[in-house]
Amino acid sequence: MAYTEKEARELVVEAGRRLLAAGLVTRTWGNVSARVTGGRFVITPSGMDYTALRPEQLVLVDIESCAYQGHIKPSSERGIHAGAYRLRPEVQFVIHTHQDNASVVGVAGEGLPDLGHARLGGWVPCAAYGLPSTNRLRRAVEAQVAAWPDSPAVLLRRHGALCMGDSMEDAFSVAEALEDACGEHIRLRAGGEPAPAGRVLDYGSSERRGDAFLLTLGCRRQAFWLEDRKLPLAAALHAAVYRSTNAQYVAHEAAQAVVAASREGRALRPMLDDLAQLAGVDVRCVKGEPGEVARAMRGRNAVLLRDAGALCMGAEASDLEALRFLLRKGCAARRFAAAAPGCRPLGRLDALVQRTLFVASYAGKKRLC
């Protein structure tokens, strides 16, 4: 049974914060909705911070027409939610996530086999790729929702997952079961986790302070001048990034998947659209000399350091953490794709379009579907 509008608004706000806490999304990615009486649903607005979202800021949308009133713009993926409610009368709550394992499995464009997870009801289909927020993506998702009426989830190729339930708790249980099942599938398909990173040099994290920066390396925190040309290696790398970009924060990322990617010695081309949006058409791989790092970082937000993980940068601390999150997921996706015949990265033009649209429309506003 549909929620009252008051109930729905409160539950969607709660769900947005829970999405962040559970690590199913980062920043403002993803979206949440709940069905209300009268053939409508309430949905998260475009680009608003889940932690600050208030019930009155949610947008009321008509299921049949996707029309809405008011000056607040609803999520650009409202058409996918409308399709779920229209095709599945029993669905009362919908969550679009960018969760790690489901995103990784979705890069192959295949469904998730039945691994015995009762909550998923067997096979989980995968919708064909489409640029975010487009009718092509909406139609692709609707086709799978209609074709597999017993599946409470749909993988979105290169774009996360759609999880449906008869309540908020039910939709979250679907997302959790999907993440567990996809993790199991990754281990079976890709042969377990990548080899342990072993000892990797720590290049620390830093924040800019005008003409200087504070570098944290291990337990030590030290200030360095940007124009000092006689710096220790870690400080020299950070200084090179600050001198050649508008970064305010820089951090070394040494997660297992990222170190494994850096050991391949080649550029990382995004398998997932969110990494293309935030990082650019590729993440270059260099030996770790300051000048090389500075050149490789121009027009991008990350660089792989040969055998040593990556350096990431951001204009804000939240930008930096989002990029690190996406880079870890993107490196895991490349490893999974290597075990999926014919699975290739996003085309360069596609990645460039997504990056350009992100910079033009969302950068600084943190507005993503």
Secondary structure, DSSP 8 states (H G I E B T S, - for coil): --B-HHHHHHHHHHHHHHHHHHTS--TT-SEEEEEETTTEEEE-BTT--GGG--GGGSEEEETTT--B-SSS-B-TTHHHHHHHHHH-TT--EEEEE--HHHHHHHTT---B---S-GGGTS-B-EE----TTSHHHHHHHHHHHHH-TT-SEEEETTTEEEEEESSHHHHHHHHHHHHHHHHHHHHHHHTSS-----S-----EEEEETTEEEEEETTEEEEEETT-SS--HHHHHHHHHHHHS--SEEEEE--HHHHHHHTTTS-B--SSHHHHHHH-S-B-EE-S-HHHHHHHHTT-SEEEETTS-EEEEESSHHHHHHHHHHHHHHHHHHHHHTTSTT-----HHHHHHHHHHHHHHTTTTT---
